[in-house]
């Protein structure tokens, strides 16, 4: 997940060969770089505010009071960063946010949000995110 974020950020500033050099210098293998670039070319939908005209500033979502109690500020910032880079769309952002509450009484930290975001972005164990327990919560939220 970190490599995909890094590639997304670098691709805004550098050419492909410069990105490869930078990532090799940071210790990533050629295979890791190729996998990240392949994913980016096949899945990534960067937000291009200038061409689309749909966004005139970065995306920002205000947390509800109970979300504030359950997510660390750094973890929330990371999700906003993913959305502003176009790595996650608003639906994926909401899917991740709807899954933070069941993790317990402590605030969700950056490492945990990265894992959860990675599961959503790369479609890993998505069925586990949509199991019956979460469906009950989703149904209760819709009823209110």
N, C-alpha and C positions, 0 to 999 in steps of 0.2 A: 504494500500500500504506500509506504514511504517513497519507494522508487517511482511509482506512478505519479505521485504528487510532485516530486522533483522534476520528472520529465515534463509534466504539464507546465510547471513554472519556467523551466529552461526554454521550452519551445516558444514561449512568448518573447524571448530575448535573443535566442541563438539559432543558428542553422544546425541541421542534423549532424554534420561532422563535428561541429563544436560541442554539441550535446554529448555525442559519443566520447569525445576526449575528456570532457568534464566529468562524466560518470565513471570512466575508467580511472581517472585521477582520484576519484573519491572511493575507489575500491570495489566497484561493482564489476562483475564478470561480463564478458561479451554476451553470454547466453542470457543473463538477467536483463541486460540492456535490450537485447533483441525481443525478449518476451514482453517487456514493458512497452517498447515501441510498437510491437504488433498489436497489443491490446489497445493502445492509444489510437492507432490507425483504424481499428475495426469497431471500437466501442465509444470512444471519446467524442463528445459533442460540445466543443468549447463555446462559451457564450461570447458572441462577437457583438458587442453593444453598438458599434459604429455602423456595421452593415445591416443588422436586423432592425435597429431602431427601437427594439422592445425594451431595452434597459439603458437608462442614462446614468446609472450609478450601481455600485455593487449591491448584491442581494443582502438583505439583513432581516432576520426574523427575531422578534422579541419573544423571550421565553415567558411561559405562564408561571404563576407563583409556585406551583408544585414542580415544574420542570427546573426552576431555579434551585429548589431544594435537592434535586436529584442529579444535576450535572455540573461538573466543575467548569469554571469560566474558560479555562484553557481548552477543554474538550469541546465546548460550544463553539469557541473560536475556530477550532480545527474543522468542525462541520461547515461553518460558514465559508471557510477557505476552500473546502472541497466543492461547495456549491458555486462559489465565485469563479473557480477554475473550470467549471463545467464537468467535473468528474462525477458528481451526483446531481440529479435533477430535483426539483421541488418535491416530487412524490417520494423519491428515495430518502430525501432529507426527513420528510414527515414519517416515513416508515422507521427510520432509525430513531427519531425522537419518540415515537410511540412505544418503542421497546426499551427505553431507558428506565422506566419506573419499576419494573419487576426485579431489578438487580439488587435491591436491598436498601437499607437505611442510609448507607454512606453514599456520598456523591460519586457519580461515575467519573473516573479519571481518564486522562488522555489515552493511555494505553488500552483501556477497555473500549473506548469509543473507536479507536483505530481498528480494533478487532471486529467490532460490530459493523462498522462502515465497510471494512473489507469483505465481510460476509455478504452484505447487500450489494456492493459494487461488483464483486466477482461471482455473484450467484452461488456462494458456498453455503450449504446447509440452510438454504432459504426456507425449506419446508419446516425446519426447526423453529424459524422465526414466526411461522404462520400456524403453529400447532393450536390445538383446541383451547389451551389455557389463554393464549393471546386472543383467540377469537371471542371468548367470553368477555374479556376486557373490552375488545373493540365493540361488541354488541352493547355493553353497558354504556360506553361513551356515546354511541349513537342514540341511545334511548334518552339521554339527558339533554 
